[in-house]
């Protein structure tokens, strides 16, 4: 009897492990397929993962559900990556540059989400997932304003939202092939600094300093 129960428990663990492995494979395949084509179907994802349609639908009932799962994964990784960024020893401009470079490095693997985030059906979810980034960015902007380094003709929250749009815009340009992904992080950092009123030459120096220290 105990042997039978042990075998049953073992079989359940194997099934759970296989299900988890399949889900991870589907998320990875979905990321690859949707990066190539933001409108890729679940069937395309199944082929990418080497799994049957039945297996795919066992995990995700729709394409939108898969996209939401990838977005959740991306958001979690992004927040975790930024939690590890220490800007306490930086001047305000270098701190913001370091933050924006970290945002880009964490977001770039999920760049297809930039195009989807702008769509009405995904906008609210994207804003909710990215709220921790917005709040930290706003804090960095506010610190720069308090020190007289950043412009003060607009509220820190407004400037933070505008700077946040820089990342999405650069993601689109990378997807379109207009910007080299290798140079995109620096463009994000210098553009965000321009939003808060930092002169181009200083923005370039701060971006380079942040990149060198990363």
N, C-alpha and C positions, 0 to 999 in steps of 0.2 A: 504493500500500500504506500509506504513512504517512498519507495523507489519510483512508483508511478507519479506521485505528487511532485517529486524532484524532477522527473523528466518533463512533466507538464510545465513546471515553473521555468525550467531551462528553455523549453520551446517558446514560451511567452517572451522571455528575455531576448532570444534570437530574433523573434518577429519584431520586437520593439527596436532592436539594434538595426535590423534591416530597414525598418520604416524610417528611422532617423537618418540612416545613410542615404536612402532614396530622397528624402526631403532636402537634405543638404545638396545632393547631386542636382535636384531640380532647381534649387535656388541659384546654384552656380551656373547651370545651363541657361536658366532664365536670364541671368545677368549678362551672359555672353550673347545670347540671341537678341535680347532687347537693346544691347549696346550697338549691335549691327543694324537692327531695325526696331525702333520703338513701337512699331505696330505688329511685331511678331506674334503669331498665334500660339496657343498651348500645344498644338500639334508640332510646331517648329521646335518648341522647347523640349517636347518628348523626344524628338529625333536627336536633338543636341545632347540630351542626357543618356540616350540609348535605352530609354524605358518605354513601356507601352502606354497608350493613351489611358487605359484603365488605371494604371498606376498613378499617372498624373492626376486624373480626376479624383483618385482616392485621397489626394492631398489638397488639391485646389479645385474648387468647383467652377472657377471661371478665371479668365485671364486677369481680371481686375483683382481677384483675391491673391494671385501670384504676385502681381505688381505691388500690392499692399504689403505682402510679406517681405519682398526685397527691400521696399522702402523702410520698413521697420528695422530690418537688419542693418541697412545703411545708416539710419538715424542713430541706432545704438552704437555702432562703430565710430560714428562721427563724434558723438558726445563723449565716448570713452577716450578717443584720441585727444580731444581738446581739454579734457580734464587733466591730462598729463602735461599740458603746455604751461610752463612756468614763465610768466612775464614780469614777475615782481621786481627783478633787478634792472629792467629796461626803462629807458625814457619812453614817454607816451607814444611817440611815432614808431619807434622800433618795436614796442610791445604790440601795437596794432598790426604792424607788418608781420611779426612772428605768428600772431593769431591767424591772419589771413592765409599765410603760407601753410599753416597746419590744417586749416579748413580745406584748402585746395588738395593737399596730399591725401586727406581722408576721403574727400568727396570724389576725386577724379576717377577711381575705379567704378563708381556708380554714376558716371556722367550722363547716361541716358535719362536718369531721373530728372535732370535739369529741364529737358524738353517736356516731360510729362507733368512736372510740378506747375508749369504755366497753364495747363489745361484746367478749365473750370471744374471738372469732376474730381480733380486731385488737389486743387489749390488749398482748400481748408485743411486737409490732412497734412499737406507739406508744411504749411505754416505752423501747425501744432507740433509736428516732429522737430521743426527747426527753432522752436521758441527758446530752448536753452542757449543756442548759439546767439540768437538776437539779443538776449538779455546780457550775455557776457560781452558781446561786441559793444552794446550800449554803455556798459560800465567802463570799457576801455576808452570810448569816445568821451564820456563824461569826465574821466580823469584827465584827458588831454585838454578839455575845455577849462577845467579848474586850474590847470597850470598855464593857461594862456597860449598853448601850442596849437590847438585846433580852433577852427572857426566857431563863433558863438551866435551867429545870426539864425541858427536853426537848432531845434531841440535835439539832444543826444539820441533819443529814440528814433527820431526821423532820420537823422544822418546814419544811424546804424542800419535802418531798413534799406536805405538807398545803397549803402556799402554792401549789404547782403545781396542786392540784386546784381552786383558786379560778378559774383561767383557764377550765378546762373547765366549771365550774358557770355562769360568766357567759356563756360561749358558748351553753350550753343556754338560758339565760334570754333571750338576744338572739334566738335562733332561735324561741323561743315567743312573742316579742313583749312579754315582761314588762319588758325593759330596753331602753332606747334605745341603739343602737350608739354614738351620739355621746358618751354618758355612761359607756359601759362601761369604757373604759380607766381612768378615775379610780376606778371601783368596784373594779376589779381591784387597783389599787395600794393603795388604803386598806384593802381586805380582807386583802391579803397582809401589810400592816403590822400589822393587828390580830392575825393569826395569831402574829406574833413578839412581841406584847406591847406595841406602841406605842399610846398613848392616842388616841382618835378625833380630838381637836382637832389634835394634832401630826401624825397621819397625814394629815389633810386638808391641812395646811400643806405637808408634804413632797411630797405628790402634786401640789399646785398649783405648787410651786417646780420640780419635775421637769418638769412639763408646760410651764411658761413657758420653761424653758431648752432645751427640745427643738427 
